Every structure is written in structure tokens, then in C-alpha cells.
């Protein structure tokens, strides 16, 4: 019982030796983003089913040729779906939940982004390192992943190249693109920054890109969960909740 | 209690006091500059308040995007049918010439305005997007009289803060703030793509609020009330956000 030997109020030397795997800020922002992700996904799907058709360009409606259709029933009778029934419309609360979660995740993302820059978390831990991106190292990392090899103990403390590529893509590409395409669908925002819409190819293109970005984020989350399970659910969850992969007692 | 933890508590206390004062000061300022949405209450009030305040600050002088004539949608989707009401049918048979809008509330000269009189006002045209909250949209040329011109004709009283507008269809109305009511693109539309506004698009008269989603563009408008207070009656579609600039 190493813990009880330490006087209260003093710093436990055995715990301060190694920094936590995840800082408090990373852990808190991770779980707020998780909550927002599922709220946005659920409400987004709910809004999507009122018009499960997608278009490219500025405009598109039930009378214009779609880019593609999702073959599901809709929550509005005015959409031709081929189904003889209409799902209940839940857009009221869904839209409100969507925008409220969007605000929360944007503030969380800003906090995470600013602190990641200041603390050099991005440069040190998140961006892929040059040596990891070289052919041999990269193909070995991909091979290890494809063979579902358990990660070496060294990865308790840092991210491997594929993790870095995946996390960086989410943080620096998919998340900002989601915010951008979301804002580009707003008539009020478009009135202030028209180029935010035209640069994407139009308002309906923004909606279509928003949808594909969702698909990519859902794939990321599925792979992320699978990898956490493979690497050790207990230790990885404990690291993201308490900061360290193993309880303090076991560490001594 | 040790010194360290006392200091910690003190700091936390000061921080929360500063936080509460900050929020209170922000609320006072927001109220003074008209940045508080009537939809600020309820569990989604935070999101609605942030969106409204942010967009009111950003859109003070903004104009909805206008398009070129060749961008007009070939098939504008009419998501509605003509009202099945005797009153509507007899008006339609008479060519809607005597369609009337009653204008009241906080105006100097309450009264009514017929479609024929509305067409005497300077006509404004715009090629803008109509984006429905469901996700679809179309672009059309809309022609009508600006709401701002109509309201000035009837004399807006200084206490005016919102404009409520009703459809001929029962339980269908909505409201906007003065920023949108006096905006040069907010209009009482009577023509679309050079022809009288069809019933499926809200003819004979539809309110067009192009900087907000389609559900604020109420069809078959028969009544306009200027008010200083919405008394929580801002829209019958209670669960939809009052402000729809998204």
C-alpha cells in the first residue's frame, strides 16, 4: 500500500515520476466531444430522414435530379421514396439539439486547439513524425495493424504513426470541414461570407460534403473503438478517464 | 485545511464570481443591443441565444446571396397545395384582386391593404435561395413590395420590436424581429419568375425572409401585427427554433 505511506497534501513521488498518458484537458475535451458526436449524429440522422436525397451545386429538391438517394423511408410525405409510409417527424428538437451540440463541440475544439498549440501537444504527440512516415516504417506499421498485432508496451506512452495520421486527420481536416460545411448551409452566414458557400460548389454541395464527412467520422469512431478494444479496453479507458493506463498501486 | 487547498478554494470562488458577473454583464449588454432571442428559454436556449447573438452581430448589414438569371431553378418545388377554404377559392376565382392584408398593432394608421394596392408600391425583385429546413432548396426570382416600405406607409411606432404575420390557413403564423422586418430583402412577394405567385408557393401573397430558412416565409398572408412583445406566442411550431438563420 504505497499510497497510505504518503502524507496527505504532499505529492506522491511514485505518481509524479511519469506524466499521465493524457492530460486533464485532453481527457475532458475528449469526453465532451464524444457526447457531442453522438448527439450530433443522432440529431443529424433525424434531420436527414426528412429528405434522404443529395444534390450537387446550389439547389436541389424533389423535382430535380439527385446526385444519389439513400433508399430509406422519409419523415415527410412530399419526398418520393418508394415507401408507402412516412416516418414520424422529429426535426424540432433534433435541430435544436444539433445546433446546441455544435456550439459546445466548437468551443471544446477551440479550447483543445489553443492548448494543443501552446503545450506543443500537437507537435510532440499528434502530428506524424518524419521517420514514421518513411516507406519501410509506414508499411511495417500498416502490416502490424492488418495482422492485429498487439501494440508494444512503448505505445502506452505515445501514439504510433497510424494513430497520429488518423487523429490529425480528424482534428485538422474532418472536424474543421464539418464546421465549415455546416455553416455554409446557413442562409444568414452565407449572406455574410458568400465565398464559404461558393468555394464548396454551392449550398447543396455543402450539405453533401457534410454528409460524407459524417460517414468518415463514423468510420473513424468505429475503427477507434476497435483499436481500443484490441490494445486493451481497461487500460486505455482508464488512461482516458483517470490519466494513467494502470492504477497508481500497480505502478509502484 | 491546508494553505494550499485554502488558496485553491479562494481562487475557485473568485473565478466563479467573475464568471457569474461576466455572464450577467454579457446579458445586460446583449439586451441593450437587441441580441437576445425570444427563444432564449428552455433546454435549447443556450444554443439559440448563441446563434442569434452571433448572427445578429455578423449580419447587421448583410444581404442574402443573389444569383444570376441562369441559376434560377428549372423545377421550383411547391411543397404545399392551395388552401381548401371557400374564402380562398372565391378569391382565386376573382383573380385575388381583393385579397386583403390587415395591418395593425403598433402602427400609426391601422388598416388594410389589398393586393391591387400592394402592387402600386415600388416593386422590388431579387433572385434568391429558398432553403427548407428539411434540406432541399431552389432559386427563384421573387417580386413584391418590401415589408419595410409597407410598414412605413402605415407608420411604425417607436416601441415596435417584432412583426407577426398570419396565414389564411388556420394556426399558421410566424414572427421576425425589426432587423429582418426592415431588411431591404424582406418582402411581401406576389410574383415568382415573372408570373403571379402560384398557390403552391403561397400565392397570392407570401412573406419572403431570405436570410432565414423557408419556414419563416409564411404563405397566403392575410394579417400583419407590429408588436413589442411576443408573449411566447412567436410560432405555433413550438419545438422549432424561432430564429432560423441557422
Interface residues (C-beta under 8 A of the other chain):
Chain A: X9 X47 X48 X50 X51 X53 X58 X59 X60 X61 X62 X63 X64 X76 X78 X79 X91 X92 X93 X95 X96 X97 X99 X100 X101 X102 X103 X185 X186 X187 X188 X189 X190 X191 X192 X194 X197 X203 X204 X207
Chain B: X2 X4 X5 X44 X46 X47 X48 X50 X51 X55 X58 X59 X62 X63 X64 X65 X67 X71 X73 X74 X75 X76 X77 X79 X129 X131 X132 X133 X134 X135 X136 X137 X138 X139 X210 X211 X212 X213 X237 X238 X239 X240 X241 X245 X246
